[in-house]
Amino acid sequence: MAGPFDAFVILAEMRTGSNALEARLNDFEGLESYGEVFNRGFIGGPGKGPLFGITLAERDRDPHAMLGAMRAGTKGLPGFRLFSDHDPRVLETCLA
């Protein structure tokens, strides 16, 4: 998707309605949110496997590779939910 942004992030915490917000955003053509991609215990959601061919261990070694894979592998604008206990290296990149 051409435009001023190459991804989006939903900054949230548990029990704040972020699941509902993410579901509504996914209803819009051109937006695709992948859940808690940078949760320390899983990728996307409990029980989900690798995302864009990147495993949990690979993501932990290089979270920026996951961001790049999301951007390259999504038709439209990719996004994810980020909580305060998720990988802080990703927050720094998003805020920059």
NUVO-87505 format. One record per residue (C-alpha): residue number from 1; x, y, z; residue in one letter. Coordinates in steps of 0.001 Angstrom, whole numbers, always signed. Layout:
BEGIN
rokol|X|Y|Z|milum
NUM|X|Y|Z|a
...
This chain:
BEGIN
rokol|X|Y|Z|milum
1|+0|+0|+0|m
2|+1512|+3300|-1058|a
3|+1203|+6069|+1491|g
4|+2902|+7813|+4379|p
5|+2851|+4707|+6631|f
6|+4138|+1170|+6217|d
7|+2531|-359|+9349|a
8|+412|+474|+12385|f
9|+492|-475|+16039|v
10|-2280|-634|+18628|i
11|-755|+330|+21983|l
12|-2899|-1360|+24619|a
13|-3050|-3447|+27781|e
14|-5018|-6518|+28786|m
15|-8783|-6022|+29248|r
16|-8910|-2699|+27368|t
17|-10925|-3821|+24342|g
18|-7954|-4187|+22021|s
19|-9270|-7506|+20648|n
20|-12507|-5814|+19620|a
21|-10674|-2841|+18119|l
22|-8387|-5153|+16176|e
23|-11350|-7147|+14843|a
24|-13072|-3959|+13655|r
25|-9893|-2708|+11979|l
26|-9548|-6040|+10182|n
27|-13012|-5430|+8707|d
28|-11536|-2601|+6607|f
29|-10093|-3538|+3249|e
30|-6393|-2755|+3170|g
31|-5807|-3213|+6931|l
32|-4538|-6451|+8482|e
33|-3701|-6722|+12164|s
34|-1916|-9872|+13339|y
35|-2550|-9797|+17080|g
36|+143|-9887|+19738|e
37|+3033|-10494|+17365|v
38|+5647|-9490|+19956|f
39|+4218|-11197|+23051|n
40|+7123|-12906|+24834|r
41|+5282|-16258|+24990|g
42|+3793|-16626|+21510|f
43|+3348|-15012|+18099|i
44|-76|-13550|+17333|g
45|-2051|-15546|+19871|g
46|-1837|-18658|+22064|p
47|-1460|-21823|+20027|g
48|-566|-20063|+16790|k
49|+2573|-21096|+14951|g
50|+5172|-19175|+12981|p
51|+4127|-16011|+11166|l
52|+5549|-15223|+7723|f
53|+7844|-18217|+8202|g
54|+9426|-16692|+11313|i
55|+9458|-18806|+14467|t
56|+9266|-17567|+18042|l
57|+13016|-18089|+18553|a
58|+13849|-16236|+15333|e
59|+11543|-13378|+16259|r
60|+13142|-13133|+19689|d
61|+16612|-12927|+18148|r
62|+15594|-10228|+15655|d
63|+12169|-8634|+16091|p
64|+12900|-6202|+13278|h
65|+13016|-9101|+10816|a
66|+9402|-9838|+11789|m
67|+8442|-6219|+11166|l
68|+10072|-6412|+7736|g
69|+8341|-9694|+6925|a
70|+4969|-8244|+7935|m
71|+5498|-5233|+5705|r
72|+6658|-7332|+2769|a
73|+4086|-10107|+3212|g
74|+928|-8074|+3680|t
75|-1182|-6762|+862|k
76|-2196|-3506|+2465|g
77|-1169|-2006|+5786|l
78|-22|-4509|+8444|p
79|-452|-3938|+12146|g
80|-261|-5567|+15540|f
81|-1114|-5059|+19187|r
82|+1703|-4099|+21544|l
83|+1389|-4294|+25342|f
84|+3792|-2990|+27971|s
85|+5167|-6479|+28659|d
86|+5941|-7206|+24984|h
87|+9365|-6789|+23361|d
88|+10518|-3215|+24186|p
89|+12799|-3102|+21135|r
90|+9697|-2966|+18957|v
91|+8179|-79|+20910|l
92|+11302|+2006|+20374|e
93|+11125|+1368|+16629|t
94|+7404|+2214|+16450|c
95|+7807|+5450|+18368|l
96|+10733|+6522|+16194|a
